[in-house]
C-alpha cells in the first residue's frame, strides 16, 4: 500500500470563524451532513485532497493535522509507538465504518492515520 495523505484538518478554538474565513477566501463550502457533525470542507475540485475544520480542546493552540491512509490502523499505531510516537487517541471506528487514530510524532507534531471501512 502506498499510504497517501488522504485528508487535512485545521484544529482551532476559533473553528467557525476559520471555516468562514477559508470558505469565503477560496470559495469552499462547509458541510456538516455527517454523523459527527464535523465541519467537512468541500474544496469543489477533484484536485488535491479534501479536509475539514474542527474545534480545538480548551487551551490548545491552532494546528493542522494530516491523515495518512493505512491498511491496518492498529498495526501502524504499534509501529509508530515503537518508533517514538505517542498515542493520543487509539484506533477507533468512526460512524461511517472507517478506523482512525491520532498520534504525536517524536518531535511532538500530531498526525492521524485512517483505514477505510472493510468492503
N, C-alpha and C positions, 0 to 999 in steps of 0.2 A: 504494500500500500504506500502511496506517495505522501500521505499526511499533509494535505493542503490546508492553508488558513481558510476557514470557512465563514467566519463572522468576526466583526469587531463590535465592541461595546464601550460606550462612553459612560463612566460612572461618576456622578456628581450630586452633591446636595442640592444643586440647582437644576435638576434634570428637566423639569418642564420648561424653564427659561432657555436652556441649551437646545432642547428639541425645537422650540420656536425659532431660535437663532439660526441653527443649521438648516432647518427646513425652509425658512424664509430666504436664507442666503443662496442655497443651492437648488431650490425648487423641489426638495424632497417631500415625502408625505409620511406623517406619523400614523401608525396603525396600532390599535390596542385590541384587535379582534383575535386574541389568543387566550389560551387557558390561564396564563399567569398575569394577564393584564400588562404585559411587557410592552414598552413603547418601541415597537419594531419600526425601523425606518426604511421606507421604500425609496431607494435612490432613483427609481424609474429608468433603470438601464440594466441590461444583461452583462455589461462590462463591470469589472471589479467585483467586490463582494458586498453583501448587504450587512446591515448592523442594527444597532439599537441603542437606546439611551435609558439608563436605569438609575434610580436613586441610590446614592451612597449611604452607607451606615453613618450614624451620627459621629461627627468629629473626623471622619475620613476625608482625605484630600481628593480632588478630582483626578481621574486617571483613565487611560484607555487600556482595554484588555483585548487580546487576540485569542480566538478559539481555533484550535487545530483539530482536524478530524483524525480519529484513530479507529482501528477495528476492535479494540478491546480496552475499554476505559480503565478497568481495574488493573490490568497488566501494565499499562503505561503509567498509571499513578504509582505503582510499586517501583517501576524502573526509575521514574523521576525522583522518588523518595530516596532510592539508593544512590542517586547522583547528587544529592544535597538539597532537593526541593522540600518545601514544607507543604503539607496538605491543608488547605483552608476549608474546602468542602469536599468530602469523599464522593466517589461516584454515586449518583442518584438518578433514578428515572424521572424524566420530565413528563408532564401530562400528555405530550404528543408521542411518547414512547422512546425518544432519544435518551441517551445517558450522558450526563455531564459531570465534570469535576473541576474545581478551581484549586490552583496551586500557586506557590511563590517559588520562583527560581532561586538559585543560590545568591543572586545579587539583591533579592527582595522584591523583584518585579512580579506582579501577579499575571497569570495567564490561565486559559481554560482549555480543556480537552473535551471532545464530544465524540460519541459513537452513535451513528444513526440507528434508529429502531430496526430490529430484525425484520426481514421480509421485504 
